[in-house]
Amino acid sequence: MLKTVNTLAGTTLAGTAAASLVALLIGAAPASAEIASHRVKLGVLTDMSGFASDSTGRGSVVAAELAAEDFAKELPGVTIEVIHADHQNKPDIGAATARRWLDQDNVDAILDVPFSSVALAVNEVTRKSKAVFIASGPGTTELTGPKCSANTIQWTYDTWALANGTARAVTEAGGKRWFFLTADYAFGHALERDASAVVKALGGSIVGSVRHPPNASDFSSYLLQAQGSGAQIIGLANAVGDTIGSVKQATEFGITGGGQRLAALLMQLSDVAAVGLKDAQGLYLTEAFYWDLNPGTRAFADRFAARMDGRRPTGNQAGVYAGALHYLKAVKAADSTDGTVVAAKMRDLPTDDPLFGKGSVRVDGRAIHDMLFFEVKKPEESKGPWDFYKLVRTIPGPDAFRPLSEGGCPLVTK
């Protein structure tokens, strides 16, 4: 019989970081002697209060809980716990939380970790540990490039996949002249760099670009430059609040009504919800997941929505579920929670889940699955809440991510 216990625990670290515990226990059957203390502990390190909390946050915790519940019957006699903490989008807090989890709280796997700077800090903490880092939230390709680790698996997306997916589809469809509106930090620079390379390789041109500070509130001067550039496509190399603000203000300035199109290089379902279909209609974007894609994604979305006040899961949240599920499969197959052993087994086993389908994990830690290129629907095309996307193109997994030979991961040469 499955028993679910919910408790709350608090920790203090440069402020208050909330933690929750879900213990899932199947009773009588004996547990494996190799799984320490008959327990597997998952830690969701996420943004619970900042501007990425809608696309990660509480929904990422729920996704991990659902994965634990779905796999509990496969590990009889083993308790699967899910705890969470808010890294407050600060690398030092993220690293300190990860270190405490590993040294004191016996966490076996850390999941999610949106924001590349925080993820890179956590990656260094887990590198020489006995824990696995399943990075479903960050976009940096450094995690599968020069900073790759035998203990790290990157799920969901990265800047190369997002930029390549959108830039290739739009340019091949005739959008040859691009102007970039770019957030002035490493993530935005990477999106612009990778998208520009694709546009140029396909015979397009970059007619201009402008950089804005992160968390900007006024995009008027940047959008006016884009409007006057002669570009067909305005590439938004930013994220979350910056993308939401730039899309809304582009509509206010009549940019899309004047014939130019917006291409968001990172935009998720929660961002489109914040903008609204009236302003977001016609926008191009690439995602790893969409809740209304097939019966499997819809069934998961219904379970998720029941715990999330009707909200549908984002790609990041789906990545937490799929990554956690694959991790638990590897724990069972390896009969161990040793991070080095389990991470190797995650690479050996094919991936297969109802959200991302069949795929694999490469030696550099990159999870390979299809990516999806969408156009945002017009309001009159939507059949109801959260019905936002029209699928334009499916990008096969082998084509969706940076070639293994180009990443510079030291593990590839071993």
C-alpha positions as CSV (number, residue, x, y, z in Angstrom):
1,M,0.0,0.0,0.0
2,L,1.2,3.5,-0.9
3,K,1.5,5.9,2.0
4,T,2.1,9.6,1.4
5,V,3.3,11.8,4.3
6,N,3.7,15.5,4.0
7,T,5.8,17.5,6.5
8,L,7.4,21.0,6.5
9,A,10.9,21.9,7.6
10,G,12.6,25.3,7.6
11,T,16.2,26.2,7.1
12,T,17.9,29.6,7.3
13,L,20.6,30.6,4.9
14,A,21.1,34.2,4.0
15,G,17.4,34.5,4.5
16,T,14.8,31.9,4.8
17,A,14.7,28.9,2.4
18,A,11.6,26.8,2.7
19,A,11.8,23.1,2.4
20,S,9.1,20.5,2.0
21,L,9.2,16.7,2.4
22,V,7.2,14.1,0.7
23,A,7.9,10.6,1.8
24,L,6.6,7.8,-0.3
25,L,6.7,4.4,1.2
26,I,5.6,0.9,0.1
27,G,5.4,-1.4,3.1
28,A,6.3,-5.0,3.5
29,A,8.7,-6.0,0.8
30,P,12.4,-5.8,1.8
31,A,14.5,-3.0,0.2
32,S,17.8,-3.5,-1.6
33,A,20.8,-3.7,0.6
34,E,22.7,-1.4,-1.7
35,I,20.3,1.5,-1.3
36,A,21.6,3.3,1.8
37,S,19.1,3.4,4.7
38,H,16.4,2.1,2.3
39,R,15.9,5.7,1.3
40,V,16.3,7.9,-1.9
41,K,16.3,11.6,-1.3
42,L,15.6,14.2,-4.1
43,G,16.3,17.8,-3.6
44,V,14.6,20.4,-5.9
45,L,16.7,23.5,-5.8
46,T,14.7,26.2,-7.5
47,D,13.3,29.7,-7.7
48,M,10.4,29.8,-5.3
49,S,10.0,33.6,-5.1
50,G,11.7,35.3,-8.1
51,F,10.8,36.0,-11.6
52,A,11.3,32.4,-12.8
53,S,9.0,31.0,-10.1
54,D,6.1,30.5,-12.5
55,S,8.1,28.4,-14.9
56,T,9.9,26.5,-12.1
57,G,9.2,27.0,-8.4
58,R,6.3,25.1,-6.8
59,G,5.5,23.4,-10.1
60,S,9.0,21.9,-10.2
61,V,8.4,20.5,-6.7
62,V,5.1,19.0,-7.7
63,A,6.6,17.5,-10.8
64,A,9.3,15.7,-8.7
65,E,6.6,14.5,-6.3
66,L,4.6,13.0,-9.2
67,A,7.7,11.2,-10.5
68,A,8.4,9.8,-7.0
69,E,4.8,8.6,-6.7
70,D,4.8,7.0,-10.2
71,F,8.0,5.1,-9.5
72,A,7.5,4.2,-5.8
73,K,6.0,0.8,-6.6
74,E,9.2,-0.1,-8.5
75,L,11.3,0.3,-5.3
76,P,9.4,-1.7,-2.7
77,G,10.5,-1.0,0.8
78,V,12.4,2.2,-0.2
79,T,11.3,5.6,0.9
80,I,11.5,8.3,-1.8
81,E,11.7,11.8,-0.3
82,V,11.4,15.1,-2.1
83,I,12.6,18.3,-0.4
84,H,13.0,21.7,-1.8
85,A,14.7,25.0,-1.2
86,D,14.8,28.5,-2.8
87,H,18.2,29.5,-4.1
88,Q,17.0,33.1,-4.5
89,N,18.8,33.2,-7.9
90,K,22.1,33.6,-6.1
91,P,25.1,31.3,-6.9
92,D,26.5,31.5,-3.4
93,I,23.2,30.5,-1.8
94,G,22.7,27.7,-4.4
95,A,26.1,26.3,-3.8
96,A,25.8,26.5,0.0
97,T,22.4,24.8,0.0
98,A,23.7,22.0,-2.3
99,R,26.8,21.6,0.0
100,R,24.6,21.4,3.1
101,W,22.2,18.9,1.4
102,L,25.1,16.6,0.5
103,D,27.1,16.9,3.7
104,Q,24.3,17.0,6.3
105,D,21.0,16.0,4.7
106,N,22.1,13.0,2.6
107,V,20.4,14.2,-0.6
108,D,21.1,11.8,-3.4
109,A,20.1,13.9,-6.4
110,I,19.6,17.7,-7.0
111,L,17.1,18.7,-9.6
112,D,16.0,21.8,-11.5
113,V,18.3,24.8,-10.6
114,P,17.1,27.5,-13.0
115,F,19.6,30.3,-13.8
116,S,22.9,29.3,-15.4
117,S,25.2,31.0,-12.8
118,V,23.5,29.1,-10.0
119,A,23.6,25.8,-11.9
120,L,27.3,26.2,-12.7
121,A,28.0,26.8,-9.0
122,V,26.0,23.7,-8.0
123,N,27.7,21.7,-10.8
124,E,31.1,22.3,-9.0
125,V,29.7,21.2,-5.7
126,T,28.3,17.9,-7.1
127,R,31.3,17.2,-9.4
128,K,33.3,15.3,-6.7
129,S,30.4,14.1,-4.6
130,K,28.3,11.0,-4.4
131,A,25.2,12.9,-5.8
132,V,23.7,13.4,-9.2
133,F,22.8,16.8,-10.6
134,I,19.9,16.7,-13.0
135,A,19.9,20.2,-14.5
136,S,16.4,20.7,-15.9
137,G,16.2,24.4,-15.3
138,P,19.4,26.1,-16.7
139,G,20.2,26.8,-20.3
140,T,23.9,27.1,-20.4
141,T,25.8,24.8,-22.7
142,E,28.8,24.9,-20.4
143,L,27.2,22.1,-18.5
144,T,27.7,19.8,-21.5
145,G,30.8,21.6,-22.7
146,P,34.0,22.6,-20.9
147,K,32.3,22.4,-17.5
148,C,30.7,18.9,-18.0
149,S,30.8,16.5,-15.1
150,A,30.3,12.7,-14.9
151,N,27.7,13.4,-12.2
152,T,25.7,16.0,-14.2
153,I,22.8,15.3,-16.6
154,Q,21.2,18.3,-18.5
155,W,17.6,17.8,-19.3
156,T,15.0,19.9,-21.2
157,Y,16.9,22.5,-23.3
158,D,20.0,24.6,-23.7
159,T,20.8,27.8,-25.5
160,W,22.1,26.0,-28.6
161,A,18.9,24.0,-29.0
162,L,16.7,27.0,-28.5
163,A,18.6,29.3,-30.8
164,N,19.1,26.6,-33.4
165,G,15.5,25.5,-33.4
166,T,13.9,28.9,-33.8
167,A,16.6,30.6,-36.0
168,R,16.7,27.6,-38.4
169,A,13.0,27.3,-38.8
170,V,12.3,31.0,-39.2
171,T,15.3,31.6,-41.6
172,E,14.4,28.6,-43.8
173,A,10.8,29.9,-44.0
174,G,12.1,33.2,-45.5
175,G,12.9,35.3,-42.4
176,K,16.4,36.3,-43.6
177,R,17.0,39.7,-42.0
178,W,17.4,39.7,-38.2
179,F,17.8,42.2,-35.5
180,F,18.5,41.0,-31.9
181,L,17.2,42.5,-28.7
182,T,19.6,40.9,-26.2
183,A,19.8,40.7,-22.4
184,D,23.3,41.9,-21.4
185,Y,24.6,38.9,-19.5
186,A,26.1,35.5,-20.5
187,F,22.8,33.8,-21.2
188,G,21.5,36.4,-23.6
189,H,24.9,36.7,-25.3
190,A,24.9,32.9,-25.9
191,L,21.4,33.0,-27.4
192,E,22.4,35.8,-29.8
193,R,25.7,34.1,-30.7
194,D,24.1,30.7,-31.5
195,A,21.1,32.1,-33.3
196,S,23.3,34.5,-35.4
197,A,25.5,31.6,-36.5
198,V,22.5,29.7,-37.8
199,V,21.1,32.7,-39.6
200,K,24.4,33.4,-41.3
201,A,25.0,29.8,-42.2
202,L,21.6,29.7,-44.0
203,G,22.3,32.8,-46.0
204,G,20.6,35.3,-43.8
205,S,22.0,38.5,-42.3
206,I,22.2,40.3,-39.0
207,V,21.2,43.9,-39.6
208,G,21.7,45.1,-36.1
209,S,21.5,44.3,-32.4
210,V,21.1,46.1,-29.1
211,R,21.7,45.0,-25.5
212,H,19.5,45.9,-22.5
213,P,20.2,45.4,-18.8
214,P,18.6,42.4,-17.1
215,N,15.2,43.0,-15.5
216,A,14.6,46.1,-17.6
217,S,11.2,47.9,-17.4
218,D,11.4,50.1,-20.5
219,F,12.2,48.6,-23.9
220,S,11.0,51.6,-25.9
221,S,14.4,52.8,-27.2
222,Y,15.6,49.3,-28.0
223,L,12.4,48.4,-29.9
224,L,12.5,51.7,-31.9
225,Q,16.0,50.7,-33.1
226,A,14.7,47.3,-34.1
227,Q,11.7,48.8,-35.8
228,G,13.8,51.2,-37.9
229,S,16.4,48.5,-38.8
230,G,14.7,47.0,-41.8
231,A,14.8,43.6,-40.1
232,Q,12.1,41.1,-40.9
233,I,12.6,39.3,-37.6
234,I,13.3,40.7,-34.2
235,G,15.0,38.0,-32.2
236,L,14.4,38.3,-28.4
237,A,17.6,36.9,-26.8
238,N,16.3,37.3,-23.2
239,A,14.1,35.5,-20.8
240,V,11.1,35.6,-18.4
241,G,10.2,39.2,-17.4
242,D,12.4,40.7,-20.1
243,T,10.8,38.7,-22.8
244,I,7.3,39.4,-21.4
245,G,8.0,43.1,-21.3
246,S,9.5,43.3,-24.7
247,V,6.7,41.4,-26.3
248,K,4.0,43.6,-24.7
249,Q,5.8,46.8,-25.6
250,A,6.4,45.6,-29.2
251,T,2.6,45.3,-29.6
252,E,2.1,48.7,-28.0
253,F,4.5,50.2,-30.6
254,G,2.7,48.5,-33.4
255,I,5.8,46.6,-34.5
256,T,4.1,43.3,-35.2
257,G,1.2,45.1,-36.9
258,G,3.7,46.7,-39.2
259,G,4.9,43.4,-40.7
260,Q,7.9,42.6,-38.5
261,R,7.7,39.3,-36.6
262,L,9.0,38.4,-33.1
263,A,11.1,35.3,-32.5
264,A,11.6,34.5,-28.8
265,L,14.7,32.4,-28.2
266,L,13.5,31.4,-24.7
267,M,9.8,31.7,-23.9
268,Q,7.7,29.2,-22.0
269,L,4.1,28.5,-21.5
270,S,3.9,30.6,-18.3
271,D,5.4,33.6,-20.1
272,V,2.8,33.4,-22.9
273,A,0.1,33.3,-20.2
274,A,1.6,36.4,-18.7
275,V,1.6,38.2,-22.0
276,G,-1.8,37.0,-23.3
277,L,-2.7,35.8,-26.7
278,K,-3.8,39.2,-27.9
279,D,-0.2,40.5,-27.7
280,A,1.7,37.2,-28.2
281,Q,-0.2,35.9,-31.3
282,G,2.1,35.1,-34.2
283,L,5.2,34.9,-32.1
284,Y,7.7,32.1,-32.9
285,L,9.4,30.0,-30.2
286,T,11.0,26.6,-29.6
287,E,10.1,24.4,-26.6
288,A,11.0,21.0,-25.4
289,F,7.5,20.2,-24.2
290,Y,3.9,21.2,-24.6
291,W,1.1,19.9,-22.4
292,D,-1.4,19.5,-25.2
293,L,0.8,17.5,-27.5
294,N,-0.6,14.0,-27.1
295,P,-2.7,11.8,-24.7
296,G,0.4,11.2,-22.4
297,T,1.2,14.9,-22.0
298,R,-2.4,15.8,-21.4
299,A,-2.8,13.1,-18.7
300,F,0.2,14.4,-16.9
301,A,-1.0,18.0,-17.3
302,D,-4.3,17.1,-15.7
303,R,-2.6,15.5,-12.7
304,F,-0.3,18.5,-12.4
305,A,-3.1,21.0,-12.7
306,A,-5.1,19.3,-9.9
307,R,-2.3,20.3,-7.5
308,M,-1.4,23.7,-9.2
309,D,-4.8,25.5,-9.2
310,G,-5.4,24.6,-12.8
311,R,-2.1,25.7,-14.2
312,R,-0.5,23.6,-16.9
313,P,3.2,22.5,-16.7
314,T,6.0,24.3,-18.4
315,G,8.9,22.7,-20.2
316,N,11.1,23.2,-17.1
317,Q,8.6,21.5,-14.8
318,A,8.2,18.6,-17.3
319,G,11.9,18.3,-17.4
320,V,12.0,17.8,-13.6
321,Y,9.5,15.0,-13.9
322,A,11.3,13.2,-16.7
323,G,14.7,13.7,-15.2
324,A,13.6,12.4,-11.8
325,L,11.9,9.4,-13.3
326,H,15.0,8.4,-15.4
327,Y,17.1,8.9,-12.3
328,L,14.9,6.5,-10.3
329,K,15.0,4.0,-13.1
330,A,18.8,4.1,-13.0
331,V,18.8,3.7,-9.2
332,K,16.8,0.6,-9.5
333,A,18.9,-0.8,-12.4
334,A,22.2,0.0,-10.6
335,D,20.8,-1.1,-7.2
336,S,22.6,1.8,-5.7
337,T,22.3,5.5,-4.9
338,D,26.1,6.2,-5.4
339,G,26.0,9.2,-7.7
340,T,28.9,8.1,-10.0
341,V,27.3,4.7,-10.5
342,V,23.8,6.1,-11.0
343,A,24.9,8.8,-13.4
344,A,26.7,6.2,-15.5
345,K,23.6,4.0,-15.5
346,M,21.5,7.0,-16.6
347,R,23.8,7.3,-19.7
348,D,23.6,3.6,-20.3
349,L,19.8,3.3,-20.2
350,P,17.6,4.7,-23.0
351,T,15.2,7.4,-21.9
352,D,11.5,6.8,-22.3
353,D,8.7,8.7,-20.6
354,P,5.2,10.0,-21.5
355,L,6.4,13.7,-21.7
356,F,9.5,13.6,-23.9
357,G,9.2,10.1,-25.5
358,K,12.2,8.0,-26.3
359,G,15.7,9.3,-26.3
360,S,19.1,8.9,-24.7
361,V,21.7,10.6,-22.5
362,R,25.1,11.2,-24.2
363,V,28.5,10.9,-22.5
364,D,28.6,14.7,-22.1
365,G,25.4,14.5,-20.0
366,R,23.1,16.0,-22.6
367,A,19.7,14.3,-22.6
368,I,18.6,13.9,-26.3
369,H,15.0,14.2,-27.2
370,D,12.9,16.0,-29.8
371,M,12.4,19.8,-29.7
372,L,9.3,21.5,-30.9
373,F,8.9,24.7,-33.0
374,F,5.6,26.6,-32.4
375,E,3.7,29.6,-33.4
376,V,1.5,31.2,-30.8
377,K,-2.2,31.1,-31.7
378,K,-4.5,33.9,-32.3
379,P,-7.1,34.4,-29.6
380,E,-9.9,33.1,-31.8
381,E,-7.9,29.9,-32.5
382,S,-7.6,29.0,-28.8
383,K,-10.1,26.5,-27.6
384,G,-9.7,27.4,-23.9
385,P,-7.3,28.2,-21.1
386,W,-3.6,27.3,-21.7
387,D,-4.4,26.4,-25.4
388,F,-1.6,28.6,-26.8
389,Y,0.5,26.8,-29.4
390,K,0.3,25.6,-33.0
391,L,3.0,23.0,-33.8
392,V,4.9,24.0,-36.9
393,R,7.8,21.6,-36.8
394,T,9.2,18.8,-34.8
395,I,13.0,18.8,-34.6
396,P,14.4,15.3,-34.2
397,G,16.6,14.8,-31.1
398,P,19.8,14.1,-33.0
399,D,19.4,17.4,-34.9
400,A,18.1,19.4,-32.0
401,F,21.2,19.7,-29.8
402,R,24.8,20.7,-30.4
403,P,26.9,17.9,-32.0
404,L,28.9,16.0,-29.4
405,S,32.1,16.8,-31.2
406,E,31.6,20.6,-30.9
407,G,31.0,20.9,-27.2
408,G,34.5,20.6,-25.8
409,C,33.5,18.3,-22.9
410,P,36.6,16.6,-21.5
411,L,34.6,13.4,-20.9
412,V,34.2,12.9,-24.6
413,T,37.9,12.3,-25.2
414,K,38.2,9.8,-22.4
